[in-house]
């Protein structure tokens, strides 16, 4: 995506906004920037997630978990990548019929601490770890999921390969991520909310001026659904499929090792 052109009267971006822009497009600054901002907004992260999505994010997570196919190994070990405040793992361990355990991996330790108590640590174990260097053996987990975190990984393709490394043969990897609606009408409203309302409300409540400005920038720089499916295939996944959710605001991808 080419950088936006400023009109002669437009104010230049602040230093913080410029860093957010560079981090959203990848590069050496991304890892440190993402780790820093998510550590800072951790205390308000859950509140803002549910508020700014009108609680639709809960339904999206349940939809993604249905794609995981945990019924294949209901007592297995599952991985929640970029686990944040452990919402996905907690939802999975509370699912009727699930008898296994979940490892919630995230490199922003304050996010994991903010999710403490959502489930028994015997069933949901937080681990401070980068998605590019998972402290797990090859072929060791029965499935993996990432919700709204894969776009924050410093190297998408390396992240896809690293998750595949720890999956058992036949296990599935599910990605839930924001995307950009294809409908021109929906996209216009989406951009107004995502680029104007969300950064303002998020900044006021979280106390972090640019963290929620980074969000729309990171989505704009993330591959669209078909392109992400191709990247998953190139990383070695088979049977890659995807579904769009809520007028194309988000998408669920799934691939098998």
ABEGO torsion letter per residue (X at the ends): XBBBBBBAABBBBBAAAAAAAAAAAEEAAAAAAAAAAAAAAAAAAAAAAAAAAGGAAAAAAAAAAAAAGAAABAABBBBBBGAEAGAAAAAAAABBGBABBBBBBBABAAAAAAABGABBAAABBBBBBBAABBBBBBGABAEBBBBGAAAABABAAAAAAAAAAABBBGBBBBBBBBBBBABAAAAAAAAAAAAAAAAAAAAAAAGBAAAAAAAAAAAAABBBAAAAAAAAAAAGBBGBBBBBBGGGABBBBBBBX
